[in-house]
Amino acid sequence: MAVALGWGSRHGPAPEDHVNWPQVEISGLPQNNSDPMNEWMEAEARVERAHELYDSGRWAEAAAELKAAITVNPYNPSWLFNFGLTLEALDEYEAACKAYKDALELMPDDVETLNCLGVNLTRLGQYAEALSCFERIEHLDPTFEPAYCNRIVTYAEMGQHDEAEVVFYLAQQLKEDCPLCFYNIGNSLYSRSEYERAIYCWQRTLEIEPTHPHAHVRIAEAHWAQGDFPAARRHYEAELRLDPNDADVLVDLGDLLGEMNRWPEAERKYIRAAEVEPDNPSAQFCLGELALRNSRPAEAEDRFRRVLRLDPDYPGVHARLAQALIRLKRVQEAAKHLLREMRRCGDDPLALQELGQLLLEAHMTRQANDILRRVVAIQPDDPHAQHNLAVSFFRMHRIEDGIRHCRRALKLKPDYPLALYNLALAHLQKNQLPRARRYLARALTLAPKDEHLRRLSRRLGVAGFWSKLRHRLLPRRGDAEVQGLE
């Protein structure tokens, strides 16, 4: 379930809104053999072409035209502002900030440029500098509502949600029905798990602007977080009615359907996402996971290799590829990807636990033990983490350490058949048959039809027979030895 703060549609004015800024007197025209007037006319033509390219979504070409024009005339703040907008559309936020700052060198009090700079500084995590931009706008023009609206996001990203709410109410005094203000404060409320209030704010966004981007998605995420899957589905589908080819929304809806255990429908959504956007790594990854789930490891391998080609840093892809390779009995190849995953993994306990289990399957016991120790350090009260760590110790022939962690797992989860089974097995190895039988008996009451438990029961029966026979013979042999010594 993806969660992302959004800026909506307010990035500042469209490029054409700034083409008539007052020009600054130019000193020092380029000195070369070409006609300066022709160069300036060509620069103006490039800017016009850039506007057309921008409007048609060809942002990289638009940026190239603007860059060439600015090389001829670096003193036109309008061109620099539009260059910033174009770089922003390309997600090149650092370069966009530089363009806005260059524009502000020429027109330091332009509130639109300051606003766009603040937005992009927030995206880069440079919150103090972003707040300075918005506060400067407030000083220059206290009625410029977008600066309040976007400051909500900055405070929310900083975790200062009370301040975000104060700024929201200030913005309301200037513009009561701003859809983006409601959208942004909804994001702040969601991050505090105030789902009902967040839903109310996003619904207000849709009342004011029924086609506001991703408002339905955010409502869906809030319903999902509350466990109301049907309501979440309705809002994902509402978003898709606005844009049927939004691959990310299709993937999110597929994830929701999977959680609802409606896997065939989920698969159709993933396939559709991959059709409309073949280069979407999330769609390919989800199709790979479904292939694993449906025992199609060769297809899963193909999907995960596509993900690696599209995004080598995609989270968890090396672990999933290793899982497919293990099922294909290609354990040595799997080991290489597991080692790469170990170098990339963070501190997510669920991902670490899955990685530890895969390492055990690949017979990389020492590495598994290292990873599972991290899991237990993060979540000491997780019985499954304690049990998996115990298994790694058993495989390293550190029986006492394994028994200790198995017992911890049982304290946390007394009805844990697998932990009881492994404790019975460990005590059988130590020839402590009464303890082994006690643990096995508890396990059999929980899972009486489990074949592994039944097999161990038969083993313990044979072991018990030989133990009784040995105890009958040893005292006699001991007596004879004692008598001989006497």
N, C-alpha and C positions, 0 to 999 in steps of 0.2 A: 504494500500500500504506500504509494509515493506521497510524500508530504513536502511541499515547497511553497515558500512565500512568493507571491506574484505581484508584479507591478501593474497588472492590468494593461490598459492601453495608453496610459499617460506617460509618455517618454519625453514630453515636450511637443512643440508644434511640428507639423510635417515640414520637410525641407523647403517647400515653396513658400512657407510663411516667413522665411527669413531672407529671401533673395533681395529685398529692397532695403536692407539696413543702410544707414548712412555710411558713405565711404570715408575712409581716413585718407588724409593727404599722403601721397607716396613720395618718399625721397629715396633716390638711389635706384633707378631702373636698371635691369640687367644690362651689362655692357658686353655686347658681342656683335658679330658682323650681321646678324639678322635684323630685320625691321622690328623695333620694339612694339610699334602699333599693331603689327600683324600678330605678334606673340600675345598681346593683351586680348585681341579679338578672338584668337584661338582659345585662350583660357576661358573667356566668357562662353564660347560655344561648348567647351568641355563641361562647364558647370550645367548648362542646359541639358546636355546629354546625360549627365549624372542624375539629374532630377527624373528624367524619363526612365532610366535604368532602375533607380530606386523604387519608383512607383510600380514597376513590373517585377520587383523582387530580385533583381540581378544586382545584389548589393556589392559583391566583390568587384564587378566591373564599374559600378558607380564610384566605389572608393578609389579605384585606379584613376578614373577621370578627375575626381576632385583633387587627388594628390598631385596630378600633373598640373592642374590649374593653380594650386597653392604654391607650387614651385615657382611659377611665374609671378604670382602676386600673393606673398605671404602676409599681407597686411589687411585682408578683407575678413572681418570677423564673421560675416555671414557664411562665407565658404568654410571657415574653420568649424563653425557650429554644425553645418550640414555634414561635414566630414566626420565630426563626432557622432552624429546620429547614425550615419552609415556604418561606422565601426561598431557602434552599439548593436545594430541589427545583426552584425557578424559575430556577436558575442566576444568581441575584442575590447574588453572593458578598460584595460590599462591604456591602450592606444586611444580609446575614446576620451578618457580623462585628460590625456595630454592635449588632445585637440581642443577640448573645452577650456583647459587652462590657457592655451595659446590665444583662444578667442577672448578670454577675460583679461589678458594682458592689454588688449586693444580697447575693450569696453568693459571695465571692471565692475560696473554696477548693473549689468544686464541680469535680471532675475531669472529669465528662462534658462540661460546658460548655467547660472549658479544651481538651479534646480536639477538640471540634467547631470551636472557634475556631482551633486550630492547623491543622486540615485546610483550612479556608477561607483562612487566611492563606497557606498553601502554594499553593493554587490561584491566588491573586493575585500570587504571586512574592515575597511578603514573608517570606523564609525565616528571617531572623534572629529576627523576632518570633514566627514559628511555632515555632522551636526553643525559644525562651524558654517558650512554653506547655507544650511537652512536658517540658522539664526541670523546670518548676514542678510538673507532675503527678508526676514521678519523686520529687521531694522530699516531696510530700504523701502519695503512696501508691506506693511502689516496686513493688508487685505489680499495678498497673493496666496490663495487657498491651497494650490498644489504643494507648496512647501510644507504645510502642516500635514497634508495627506501623506506625502512620502516620508515625512519624519516619523509617522506611526511605524513604518516598516523598520526604520533604523533602530528605534527603541526596542521593537519586538525582537529583532535580531540580536540585540545586546542583552536580551532577557529582562529588560526594564519595562515590564508590562504595565505597571501603574502609570509611568510617564507616558507610555503609548496611549493609554486611555484618556489621560488629561489632554493630550494633543488632539485626540479624536473629538473631544467635546469643544475644543477651541475651533477646530475646523467646522464643526456643525454650526457654530455661530455665524460663519461666513457663507457656508453653503450647506443647507440642511439636507439636501437630497443628492449628495455626491456618491455615486455607486462605488467608486474606488476607495473612499474612506471606509464605508461599511465592509468592503472586501478585505481591506488591510487589517482593520480591527478584528474582523472575524478570524484571520490568521493568528493574531495574538491570543485571542480567547481559545482557539483550538490547541495551541501549544501549552496552554494551562489546563487542558482537559475540561474546559467549560463548554462542552459540546452543544448544549441546547442554546446558549447565548450565541455561539458561533453560527449555528444553523440559522437563527433569527437574523443575524447580520447579513449572511449570504443571501437569504431570501429577500431581504430589503434591497440588496444589490440587484437581484433579478427583477424585482418590482419596478425599479427605476430604469434598469437597462436589461431587458430580457435576454439579450444575446451576449452578456458580459462573459469574456473568456474564462472558462474553468470554474465558474461559480457553482455549476451543478456538480463538478468533480469534487470540490471541497465539501459540499453538502453530503455527497456520497461517502466521502472518507469519514466524516463525522458520524454518520449513521452506522458505518462499518465498525468504527471504534466502539460504538454503543452495542454492537451485536445485532443491529436491525438490518439484516442482509437484504430482505426484499426492498426496503426503502432505499438502501444504497444502490441496489440494481436499477431501480427506477430512475435515479438521478444520473447514473452513468449512461443509461439509454437516452435520457433527455439531452445530455451533452453530445452524444453521437448523432442525434437528430440535427443538431446545429452543425456538426462536422463529422460526417460518416467515415471519413478517412483519417481520423486522428489515431495514429498507431499506438501512442502511449495510453490513451483512454481505452482502446481495445484490449491492450495488455492488462491494464488495471481491472477491467471488467472480467477478463479471463481469470485473473487471480481470485477475484471475489467468487466467481462461479466454482472454482476449484475448492475454495473453502466451504462452499455450500454442497460439496461433493457431487457437483454436476459436471463431471469431467468431459464428457463428449461435447457439451456446449462450450466449455472453457477452451477445448482444443480448436473448435471452429473460430473462436475469437482470436486465438494466437495465429492461426493460419491466415485469417483475414488481415491481421496486423502485418504479417510477413509479406503478404501480397501487395498491400498498399505502400509498404516501406521495406523493401528487401534488405536494406542496410540497417534496420533497427536491431541492435544486438539483444535487447530485452525479449523481443518476440522469438528470436532464434534460441535464446537461452531457455525460455519457457517451453518451447517445443522439444528441446533436448531433455528437459526434466520429465516431460510427459512420456517421451520415448523410454526413458529409464523406468518410469513407473509402470509402463506397459510391456516391460521385458523386451525392448528393442534396442539393445546396447549399440549395435552398429549404426543405427540411425542417430542415436544420441551422440555418438562420437563425431559424426559428420556435423551435427548442429553445433556442438561445442567448439569444434575447430573453426567453423564459420564465425562464431562469436570472437574467438581469438584474433581472427583476421580483421574483424571490424573494430574491436576494442581490446587490445592486449591487456589492459588493466581492469577489465570487467570483473567485479567482485565475485569470487567463488568459482570462476570458470575452470581454473586448473583442478580444483577439487572434484568438480562434476565430471570433467574429462577423465580424471583418474578413476573415478567410480565406474564409468563406462568401460575403461580399459581393463579394470579388475574383472568385470563380468565377462569380458572377452578373453580372459585368462592371459592377458598381456601385462603381467605384474611389473616387470622391469620398466616398461614404458610408463606405467602408472606412477612408479616411484619417483621418476624425474619430475612429473607434474606436482606430486605431493610435496616434494622439496621446494618447488617454486611457490606453492601455496603457503608453505610455512614461512617463507621470507616476506610474504605479502599480508598475511592475516593480522587483523587487529586484535581488539579485546572483546569482540562479540562472543559471549559464552556459547551460544547455540552453534555458531559457525565453527568455533574451536572444538566443540564436542563432536560435531560431525567429522571434522578433520581428524581428530584423534581416533575415531572409529575406523575411518578409511585407512589410516596408518596401521592399525591393528590388522585389518584385512590384508594389507600389503606386506605383512610380516615385518614392518618397520617398528619393532617394539620399543626400542629406546626413544625414538623420536615421538612415538605415541605417548610414552610416559611423560616426556617433557611437556607436550601440549596439554595432556590431561591434568597435570599438576597445576598448570595455569588456570584451567577451568575450575578446579577445586578451590584455588586461591580466590577466584572471583566470586564463585557461588558455593561456599562451603556447605550450604543447606540443601543442595541438590542431590537427591539420592542416586540419580542416574550417573552424575559426574563421579560420585564416590565409587560406585560400582565399576564404571569403566576404568577408573584408575586402578582399582583392585585387580581387574583382569590383566592390565599391563604388568603389574607386579607379579602376578602368578606366572605370566609368560616369561618373565625374567628370572624365574625360580626363587623369587623373594616371597616365600609363602607367608611368613608372619606379617609382612607389610600388606600383602593382599588380604589376609584374614582381617586385619585391623580396619581397612577401608570398607570391606564387605559388611562388617558389623556396624560401621557408621551408617552405611546405606540402609541397613535394617532398622536402626534407631529412627531414621527419618521416614522410612516407609516399611513398616513391619510386614505388610502383605506383598512382598517382592519375591516372587518365585525364583527368578534368575539369580538373585543374590543368595538365596537359600541353597539353590542347586550348587553354586560355586563354592559355598562354605562346606557343604557336604563333601564335594569332590576334594577340597583342600584337606579336610580332616581325614578322608580316606587315604590320601597320599601320606599323611603323617601317621597312618595306622591307628588313628583315634576313632575306632569304629562306633562306640556309643554316641559320641558327638555327631559323627557323620549321619547316623540313623535319625537322630533327633531333628537335625536340619532338614533331612530328606522327608521325614514324616510331615513336617510343617509345610514343605513345598507341595507334597502330594495332596494335602487337604485343599490347597488353593488351585492346583491344576492337576486333577487326578488322571486325566487322559493324556498328559504330555508324554511323548515317547522318550524324550531324553531322561525324564525323571524315572520312567519305568525301567529304562535300560540301566540307569545307575542303581535302582533298587535291586535288580538282578545281580549286578556286580557286588553290591554290599552283601547280598545273600551268600554268594560264593566266598567272599572275603570272610564273612562271619563263620562259615563252615571251617575254613582253614585255620582261623584264629582259635576256634574251640579245640580243634584237633591239636594245634601247637601247644595250647595251655594244658591239655591233658598229658602230652608227652614230656614237656619241659620239666615239670616238677619231678617226674621219675628220674629223668636224666640228671637233674640237679641233685636229687637225693643220692644217686649212685656216685656222682662226682664228690659230693660231701663225704659219703661213706668211704670212698677211696682215699680221700685226703686224711681221713682219720686213721 
